[in-house]
Amino acid sequence: MWGTLLNALTVLLGSSTGLLIGNRLPQRIQESVITGLGLVTLFVGFSNASETGNIILPLLSLVIGAILGEVLRLDLRLEQFAGWLQGRVQREAAGAGTASAHARQARFIEGFVTASLVFCVGPLTFVGSIQDGMGLASGFEQLAIKSTLDGFASMAFAASLGIGVLFSVFTVLGVQGGLALLGALAGEVMSGPMISEMTAVGGLILIGLGLIQLDIKKPRVVNFLPGLIIAPALVALATALGIDIYPL
């Protein structure tokens, strides 16, 4: 769990720093920062997506995951949670107009959802957290690297998207803490192929997030998240049935 706590701390510090300097940055600079982060997100997404050994697996995982996500309306639920959280931490200024209140809420939700996805979708999150929970030094090392990257990313995000980014620390604690607990309880719960296919699906989700940051398209990426569970489940099912998922 120490790696998760370190990651949460760097996100907290980075976001706080970003909030301090954010108001001092002109709008054009903030837009350029988001564009730069979008380009990096695309690069990481394509890199992770290439981890798959059989593109059919990420395809099925995303399609099935998207259907489940749409049925469950995960995007709406996450936005409702972010809106509730925003209402708890940001009191509306006296006399503020409805349009202004809605704009602040939309900005909070965008910052919270964007940062939560970036910080919690990726190979270092899953592999590092599980290994950290197992007490392996490699797990903490991976999360230490992730913590450094997330610290700088949270600074840039918070400067441009506001205080919602800071509250993504709860998502980091919940997701990575849960994975660490899973690692502690179950030990070697995931095989190499399971991790690779989960990583590939996570990469495709990050590509969708990058498209949002670049203002190209606005896919409901949250609804694709069940694909992260479907991918290793498909690998486990294929293994149990004796199906070769990586044909030559």
Order of alpha helices (4+ residues) and beta strands (2+ residues): alpha-alpha-alpha-alpha-alpha-alpha-alpha-alpha-alpha-alpha
